[in-house]
């Protein structure tokens, strides 16, 4: 069946578009990234009444409205590709230059040559929760930086007391914002029966408290329900990446990091705390250390195994069971 292929490079104000229409010459053009520009694009794609596949990168807020509009249009399939996967594809395609028009053509070729994975948009309710938790993440980092500055000020007598007072006020302001955002996020989660149950399941793991549970849940809730535990791990960029070449090059395996960095950060400290406080997780962590793993490698392995455990908890509608995570030998 004939299919129109479209690659779109999304910027804040413009859309660079590469369009391949069967039986016609390929075209590149530009439209404004506005509702009017989106309507003009849809008219252009659907004019011949044949199926179309659109590939664009995950560029956050700039591309979400376009992806949502295209997804709701009959006859158009949308793929929101991982930016790093697209970048690696461009390198393999020996594309050295970088312009918006070239990026759009790369995305078109990506949709032609790579497996097409249709985008499944999450609900607006879930997206609001994720937006809040990501804002909490940003403010938490800002508060940490201010606390570090306060520590420096306290050790340097030459810095004015006015500066110290301003830092203290900013920290208090950040604390108020963080408390408010966390209350709003928790309230939104508890309004949804499915999310509320999963929120409680997450907190049944020693090491995952309310704040960490919010961040983990917000990232996982946007994923399609039919994803497997291994796909969750790959989505988080926690899948091991082997590097071998011939008989002389064999580097230690490392995580790919091709995935959701927010989810990785949300899992890091809970895994560390769980490895200290939860007997079965600690036994697994110590087992890895005994096999020669470094503490950081063992912690990453705990993060990966926790994702498998969380997937099982959500699927079976049950709280955390340590003996299923890792059996402690008598």
C-alpha positions in Angstrom: 0.0 0.0 0.0 1.2 3.5 -0.9 2.1 5.6 2.1 3.1 9.2 2.5 6.2 9.6 4.6 6.8 12.8 6.5 9.8 13.9 8.7 9.3 17.0 10.8 12.0 18.9 12.7 10.3 20.9 15.4 11.5 24.3 16.6 9.8 26.7 19.0 8.4 28.9 16.1 8.8 26.8 12.9 8.4 23.3 11.5 10.9 22.1 8.9 9.1 19.4 6.9 10.4 16.8 4.4 7.5 15.1 2.6 7.7 12.1 0.3 4.5 11.5 -1.7 4.4 8.2 -3.8 4.6 8.9 -7.5 5.6 12.5 -6.9 8.9 14.3 -6.2 9.9 14.8 -2.6 9.3 18.2 -1.1 10.8 20.2 1.7 9.1 23.2 3.1 8.6 25.2 6.3 5.4 26.1 8.2 4.9 28.1 11.5 4.6 26.0 14.6 1.1 27.3 15.4 -2.4 25.9 15.2 -2.8 27.5 11.8 0.4 25.9 10.6 -0.7 22.5 11.9 -3.9 22.7 10.0 -2.1 23.6 6.8 0.2 20.6 7.3 -2.7 18.2 7.8 -4.4 19.5 4.6 -1.2 18.9 2.7 -0.7 15.4 4.1 -4.4 14.3 3.7 -5.1 15.8 0.3 -4.7 12.5 -1.6 -6.6 10.4 0.9 -3.9 7.8 1.4 -2.3 6.7 4.6 0.6 8.8 6.0 3.3 8.2 8.5 4.9 11.2 10.4 8.1 10.9 12.3 9.3 13.7 14.7 11.6 13.9 17.6 10.6 14.1 21.3 11.2 17.8 21.8 9.0 18.4 24.8 6.4 21.2 24.8 7.4 22.5 21.3 6.2 19.3 19.6 3.6 17.9 21.8 0.6 19.9 20.5 1.6 19.0 16.9 1.9 15.3 17.8 -1.4 15.4 19.6 -3.2 17.1 16.6 -1.7 14.6 14.1 -2.5 11.6 16.3 -6.2 12.6 16.3 -6.3 12.9 12.5 -7.8 10.0 10.7 -5.3 8.3 8.3 -2.1 9.7 10.0 0.2 7.6 12.2 2.7 9.5 14.3 6.1 8.3 15.7 7.8 10.4 18.4 11.4 9.1 18.1 14.1 9.1 20.7 16.4 12.0 19.9 19.6 10.0 20.6 18.4 7.2 18.4 17.8 9.7 15.6 21.2 11.3 16.1 23.0 7.9 16.0 21.0 7.1 12.8 22.2 10.3 11.2 25.8 9.4 12.0 25.3 5.9 10.5 23.8 7.6 7.4 27.0 9.7 7.2 25.2 12.9 7.6 27.8 15.5 8.6 25.9 18.8 8.1 23.1 19.9 10.4 20.2 22.2 9.4 16.5 22.1 10.1 15.8 20.9 6.5 18.5 18.2 6.8 17.2 17.1 10.2 13.7 16.7 8.7 15.0 14.6 5.9 16.9 12.4 8.4 13.6 11.9 10.3 11.9 10.9 7.1 14.6 8.3 6.3 14.5 7.1 10.0 10.7 6.3 9.6 11.4 4.5 6.3 14.3 2.3 7.5 13.7 1.8 11.2 10.7 0.0 12.8 7.8 2.4 13.0 6.4 2.6 16.6 3.1 4.6 16.7 2.9 7.2 19.4 0.4 6.5 22.2 -0.4 9.8 24.0 -1.0 9.7 27.7 -4.0 11.4 29.3 -3.8 15.2 30.1 -4.3 14.3 33.8 -1.1 12.2 33.7 0.8 14.8 31.7 -0.1 17.4 34.3 1.3 15.2 37.1 4.5 14.6 35.2 4.9 18.3 34.4 4.6 19.1 38.2 7.1 16.4 39.2 9.6 17.5 36.7 9.2 21.1 38.0 9.8 19.7 41.5 13.0 18.1 40.1 14.2 21.5 38.7 13.4 23.4 41.9 15.1 20.7 44.0 18.3 21.1 42.0 18.1 24.9 42.4 17.7 24.5 46.2 20.7 22.3 46.4 22.8 24.9 44.5 21.6 27.6 46.9 22.5 25.5 49.9 26.0 25.0 48.5 26.3 28.7 48.0 25.2 29.2 51.6 27.9 26.8 52.8 30.5 28.8 50.8 29.2 32.1 52.3 29.4 30.8 55.8 33.1 30.0 55.3 34.0 33.3 53.7 33.8 36.4 56.0 34.4 38.8 53.1 30.9 38.1 51.6 28.2 40.5 52.7 25.5 39.5 55.2 23.0 40.9 52.8 24.0 38.1 50.3 23.6 35.5 53.0 20.1 36.7 53.9 19.1 36.8 50.3 20.2 33.1 49.8 18.3 32.1 53.0 15.1 33.8 51.7 15.5 32.1 48.3 15.9 28.7 49.9 12.7 29.3 52.0 10.9 30.4 48.9 12.0 27.3 47.1 10.9 25.2 50.1 7.4 26.7 50.0 7.1 26.1 46.2 8.2 22.5 46.6 5.7 21.8 49.4 2.9 23.3 47.4 3.8 21.4 44.2 4.1 18.1 46.0 0.7 18.6 47.7 -0.9 19.4 44.3 0.8 16.3 42.6 -0.3 14.0 45.5 -3.9 15.3 45.3 -4.0 14.7 41.5 -2.7 11.2 41.9 -5.3 10.3 44.6 -8.1 11.5 42.3 -7.3 8.7 39.9 -8.1 5.2 41.5 -5.5 3.4 39.4 -2.8 5.9 40.1 -3.7 6.0 43.7 -3.3 2.2 44.1 0.0 2.2 42.2 1.2 5.1 44.4 0.6 3.0 47.5 2.2 0.0 45.9 5.4 2.0 45.2 5.6 3.2 48.8 5.4 -0.4 50.0 9.1 -0.7 48.9 11.5 0.3 51.7 13.5 3.2 50.2 10.6 4.6 48.1 8.9 7.4 50.1 6.2 9.8 48.9 8.4 12.1 46.9 10.3 9.4 45.1 7.0 7.5 44.5 5.5 10.6 42.8 8.5 11.0 40.5 8.6 7.3 39.5 4.9 7.0 39.0 4.7 10.2 36.9 7.3 8.8 34.5 5.9 5.3 34.3 2.3 6.4 34.0 3.0 7.9 30.5 4.1 4.6 29.1 1.8 2.2 27.1 0.2 -0.5 29.3 1.4 -3.3 27.2 5.1 -2.6 27.7 7.2 -5.4 29.2 9.7 -5.1 32.1 12.6 -5.2 29.7 11.0 -2.4 27.6 10.7 -0.3 30.8 14.4 -0.9 31.5 15.3 0.1 28.0 13.1 3.2 28.2 15.0 4.2 31.4 18.3 3.7 29.6 19.3 1.1 32.2 19.9 -1.7 29.7 23.5 -2.9 29.5 25.5 -2.0 26.5 28.2 -4.3 25.3 31.3 -3.0 23.5 33.4 -5.7 21.8 35.4 -5.6 18.6 37.5 -8.5 17.3 39.6 -10.3 19.8 41.4 -7.4 21.3 38.7 -4.9 22.3 36.4 -5.8 25.1 35.2 -3.0 27.3 33.2 -3.5 30.4 29.4 -3.3 29.9 27.8 -0.1 30.8 24.2 1.1 30.8 23.1 2.6 27.5 21.7 5.9 28.9 19.5 6.0 25.8 16.3 6.7 27.6 14.4 8.7 30.2 16.9 10.4 32.4 14.1 11.6 34.8 13.2 8.0 35.5 16.8 7.1 36.1 17.3 9.9 38.6 14.0 9.1 40.3 15.2 5.5 40.9 18.8 6.2 41.9 18.5 7.2 45.6 15.5 4.9 46.4 17.6 2.0 45.1 20.5 3.1 47.3 18.3 3.4 50.4 16.5 0.1 49.7 19.9 -1.7 49.4 20.5 -0.6 53.0 17.1 -1.1 54.6 15.3 -3.9 52.8 16.7 -7.3 53.7 16.1 -9.0 50.3 17.3 -6.0 48.3 20.4 -5.8 50.6 21.1 -9.5 50.1 21.0 -9.0 46.3 23.2 -5.9 46.5 25.8 -7.8 48.6 25.6 -10.8 46.3 26.6 -8.5 43.4 29.5 -7.0 45.5 30.7 -10.5 46.3 30.8 -11.2 42.5 33.2 -8.3 42.0 30.7 -5.5 41.0 31.6 -2.0 42.1 29.1 -0.3 44.4 27.8 2.0 41.6 27.3 -1.0 39.3 25.5 -2.9 42.0 23.2 0.1 42.6 22.4 0.3 38.9 21.5 -3.4 38.9 19.2 -2.8 41.9 17.5 0.0 39.9 17.0 -2.3 37.0 15.6 -5.1 39.2 13.4 -2.6 41.1 11.8 -1.7 37.7 11.0 -5.4 37.1 9.6 -5.6 40.6 7.4 -2.5 40.1 6.1 -3.9 36.8 5.1 -7.1 38.6 3.4 -5.1 41.4 1.4 -3.1 39.0 0.4 -6.2 37.0 -0.6 -8.3 40.0 -2.1 -5.4 42.0 0.0 -6.3 45.0 2.5 -4.7 47.3 6.2 -5.4 47.3 7.3 -8.9 48.3 11.0 -9.1 49.1 11.2 -12.9 48.6 10.2 -12.4 44.9 12.8 -9.7 44.5 15.6 -12.0 45.7 15.5 -15.2 47.7 17.8 -15.2 50.8 19.5 -18.5 51.1 19.3 -20.2 54.5 
